[in-house]
Amino acid sequence: MDTTPLRDAYRALLDAAATVAGSDDRKAPPAGEWNADQILAHVAVVNATTIAAASCVASGANTTYDNRTAHDTWTLDRVITNAGGNAGLRERIRLQGEALCMLGGPVLSEAELTTLVPTLLLSHGTVLVDQPMPLRDLIGGLAEAELPGHTKQLLALL
């Protein structure tokens, strides 16, 4: 699996996060939307969920993929605190990105990447996916939609 798009998506997200963190002109998010730290915590939880699924597949264990925890504000606040705030979240995401690029690249075999994982993906309370997906698509989906969407969300705070 070519992880170049994933690396690029992580780089763009982290650049946007650093720009927002260093800006004196940050806007408050619209009502009901997340602030920069909550966006980063959400990404960190999604990354951890993806790493966990990939690790289970690599170990031969059954797994599922469910992103509901990544939308829970209590969980996001706990992740922010445990990571040490914005800078800690950015470093966590950087390292998780490296791990996911390794898992999607040289670590997992083609058979592992094509393993179907029962998946539940929600966004703003709406079910986007409720069916098995290949692990490759879960990892690739970070580069195609998840990370670019949150990069735009971060930059909208400027």
N, C-alpha and C positions, 0 to 999 in steps of 0.2 A: 504494500500500500504506500503510495507516495504521500508523505506527510508534509510536503512543502506548503500546500495551502493551509494546513493546520498551524504550522510554525508562523506563517505570515499573519494569520488571524490572531494568534496570541500576541504577536509583536504589535499589531495595530491596536488591540484592546489595551495592552499595557502602556503603550504610548499615550493613548487617549486618557487613561486613568491617571498617568503622571501629569499630563497637561491640566486636567481638571483639579487634581490635588494641589498643583502649584499656582492656580489662578486665584486672583483676588476678585474676579468678576463672576463667580459661580452664582447661578440662580437656584432658587428652591425648586424642587421638582413639582410638577402639577399635582393637584390633590389626587391621592390614591396611587401615585407613582413612587418609586424608590429613589433615595438619595444615592450618591456615589458609593458610599460604603455598603449599602444594602445591595446594590447592583453587583459589586465585587464579591460580596458574601454569597449571593445567589450563584454566581459563576463558580466560586470555589466549591460549593456544595454539588453543583452539576458535575464538575470535574471529579470530585471524590466519588460520586455515584458511578461515573463512567469508568474510573480506575478500578473500583470494586467489581463491577461487572466483568471487565476485561481480566482481572486477576482470577475471578471465579472460573471463567472460561479456560484460562491458562492452566488452572489446577485440575480441570476435568469435572468441576462441580457444576451443579445446576445453578442458574441465577435468574434474576428478573431485573428490569430497569423501570424505576418509578420516580419521577421528578417532583412529586408532591411536596416532599420535605424542603426542597429548594425554594418553595413559595411561602413557607411558614415564617412570619415575621419574628416570632420568638426565636426560632432556630437561626435566622439570619443575624439577629442581635447577639446571640451566643457565639456564633462564628466570628463576628466582628471583634468581640471582646477577647476571645481565645486567640485570635490571630494577632492581636495587638494593634488593631485599627487599620487605617488605610495602607500604610507602608507594609505592614505585615501581611495584609491581604494580597497586595501586589506581588510580594515575594512568594507567597504560597501559590498563587496562580501561575507565576513563572515556572516554579518547580513542578507543579502539576502538569503544565503544558509540556515540559521536557519529558516527563514520564509518559504522557499520552502519545507523544510523538515516537517514543521508543517502543511502546506497546503496539501502536498501529504500524510501525515500520518493521524493524528487524526482529522484534521479540516474538510476536505471534505469527503462527503459520497461516497459510491460506485457509486451511480447514477451520482453524479457530476464528479467523476473521469472518468466515461465512456462517458461523454458528448462529442459529436463530435464538434471539433473546426475547421472551415475553416483555412487551414494552407498554408503559402507560405514560404519555406525555401530555401535560396540561399547560395552558397559557391563559392567564387572566380568567381562570375557572372554566375554560373551554377545553374539552378533550380534543387534542390534535391527532394523537395516535393511540390506539388501543388494540395492538396486534403484535405478533412476533416480528422482529426486525433483525437483520444480520448485524452482528457486532460492528462490522466495518461501517455500516450506515450510522450507527450511534456515534462512533468516533468521527466519521466524516461530517456528520450533521453539525458538529461543533464548529467546523470551519465554514460550512455552507450557510448556516442560519444563526445559530446560537451566539457565537462570538461577534460576528458583524452586527447583529441586532443590538447587542449590549454595548458595542463600541459607539454606535449611533446614539443610543440612549445616554451614554456618558457625555458625549460631545454636546448633546442638547442641553446639558446643564450649564454650558458656558454662555 
